[in-house]
Amino acid sequence: MMSIKSSKTRLDKLLSSLGYCSRSEIKILLREKRILINDVIATKNDAKVFHEEVTFDNEPLDPPLGMVIVMHKPLGLICSHDEGEGKLVYSLLPSRWQRRDPKISTIGRLDKETSGLLLLTDDGQLLHRLTSPRHHVAKIYEATLERPLNANVGEIFASGTLMLNGEKTACLPAKLTIVDDIHVTLEITEGRYHQVRRMFAAVGNHVVSLHRCSFGNLTLGDLEVGEFRLIDPKSL
């Protein structure tokens, strides 16, 4: 899909796609003189503009299509657009980001009881690329286990032979690092459903807590729980 920034777009279509208002609400914003085009007060909702020409409340517009967000996901939030499942991760974002079209979606999922690094984007092609089984992006998890692991678990995970319940193909090789008796890190390059929890279950253990600390070359840095930041899509 072509980025909004690459061609001129009607002002009302641009602002509604970025979540600032509906196409019918823009007339109110024009009367309130909150929109400028090249530093001149906008008066027509159908004016053709480039994204970079427009400011809203004297601030540049949010990025056009292709926005990527790194979030420090808290426990208890759901990676879904279905509000019936519980509180959603999107509730942490500015309200206008929640109204963007195309919608912002998570790149893969962390379950309700998993915290850590979560990526979100409105770029469907990027989302598909990073979640494709062929992409093999490395993800590192910190896990607390119910009991100490058997000595050979690292070899089993690294062998590429571990079968998960209900699966027809073995997991790709994964790197297990022992921190202490019940604390480990695990690096995987797939994104199967509840994969880390199921891998430990397959060797007779149970994950008590789980935190994703990296995705590819990205880390949380100094992001506190519930915080997020925009990143350059080219860094992925």
Residue pairs with C-beta under 8 A, 6 or more apart in sequence:
1 65
1 102
1 123
1 124
1 125
3 64
3 65
3 66
4 14
4 17
4 51
4 64
4 65
5 50
5 51
5 52
5 64
7 50
8 48
8 49
8 50
9 48
9 49
9 50
9 51
10 45
10 46
10 47
10 48
10 49
11 26
11 35
11 37
11 42
11 44
11 45
11 46
11 47
11 48
11 49
11 54
12 23
12 26
12 45
12 46
13 23
14 49
14 51
14 54
14 61
15 21
15 26
15 29
15 35
15 54
15 56
15 61
16 22
16 23
16 26
16 101
17 65
17 100
17 101
18 61
18 62
18 64
18 96
18 100
19 62
19 95
19 96
19 97
19 98
19 99
19 100
19 101
20 29
20 56
20 61
20 96
21 28
21 29
23 45
26 35
26 45
27 45
29 35
29 56
30 42
30 43
30 44
30 45
33 41
34 56
34 57
35 41
35 42
35 54
35 55
35 56
36 42
36 54
36 55
36 58
37 47
37 49
37 53
37 54
38 53
39 55
42 54
51 61
51 64
52 60
52 61
54 61
55 61
62 96
62 97
63 230
65 102
65 122
65 123
66 121
66 122
66 123
66 126
66 233
67 97
67 100
67 104
67 121
67 122
67 123
67 230
67 233
68 119
68 120
68 121
68 123
68 126
68 230
68 231
68 232
68 233
68 236
69 93
69 104
69 119
69 120
69 121
69 228
69 229
69 230
69 231
70 117
70 118
70 119
70 218
70 220
70 223
70 228
70 229
70 230
70 231
71 89
71 92
71 117
71 118
71 119
71 120
71 223
71 227
71 228
72 115
72 116
72 117
72 118
72 220
72 223
72 224
72 225
72 226
72 227
72 228
73 79
73 89
73 110
73 114
73 115
73 116
73 117
73 118
74 115
74 225
74 226
75 112
75 113
75 114
75 115
76 86
76 87
76 112
76 113
77 86
77 87
77 88
77 89
77 91
77 92
77 112
78 85
78 86
78 87
78 88
78 89
78 112
79 88
79 89
79 106
79 108
79 109
79 110
79 111
79 118
80 88
80 109
81 88
81 90
81 103
81 105
86 112
89 106
89 118
89 120
90 97
90 98
90 104
90 120
91 98
92 226
92 228
93 104
93 120
93 228
97 104
98 104
100 122
102 122
102 123
102 124
103 122
104 120
104 121
104 122
105 120
105 121
105 122
105 127
106 118
106 119
106 120
107 118
107 119
107 120
107 121
107 126
107 127
107 130
107 131
108 119
108 130
108 131
108 191
110 116
110 118
110 212
111 194
111 197
113 209
113 210
114 210
114 211
114 212
115 210
115 211
115 212
115 225
116 141
116 142
116 210
116 211
116 212
116 213
116 220
117 212
117 213
117 214
117 215
117 218
117 219
117 220
118 212
119 130
119 215
119 218
119 236
120 228
121 127
121 233
123 233
126 233
126 236
129 135
130 137
130 236
131 191
133 190
133 191
136 172
136 189
136 190
137 189
137 215
137 216
138 187
138 188
138 189
138 214
138 216
139 187
139 188
139 189
139 191
139 212
139 214
139 215
139 216
140 185
140 186
140 187
140 212
140 213
140 214
141 185
141 186
141 187
141 188
141 196
141 210
141 211
141 212
141 213
142 183
142 184
142 185
142 210
142 211
142 212
142 213
143 183
143 184
143 185
143 186
143 196
143 200
143 207
143 209
143 210
143 211
144 182
144 183
144 207
144 208
144 209
144 210
145 182
145 183
145 184
145 200
145 205
145 206
145 207
145 208
146 182
146 205
146 206
146 207
146 208
147 182
147 205
147 206
148 181
148 182
149 178
149 184
149 203
149 205
150 203
150 204
153 176
153 203
153 205
154 176
154 178
156 162
156 203
157 171
157 173
157 174
157 175
157 176
157 186
157 199
158 173
158 174
158 175
158 176
159 173
160 170
160 171
160 172
160 173
161 170
162 170
162 171
162 174
162 199
162 202
162 203
163 170
163 171
163 202
164 171
164 192
164 195
164 198
164 199
164 202
165 198
165 201
165 202
167 192
171 188
171 190
171 192
171 195
171 199
172 188
172 189
172 190
174 186
174 187
174 188
174 189
174 199
175 186
175 187
176 184
176 185
176 186
177 184
177 185
177 186
177 187
178 184
179 185
182 208
185 213
186 196
186 199
188 195
188 196
188 199
192 198
196 207
196 210
197 207
197 210
200 206
200 207
201 207
213 219
213 220
216 236
217 235
218 231
218 235
218 236
223 229
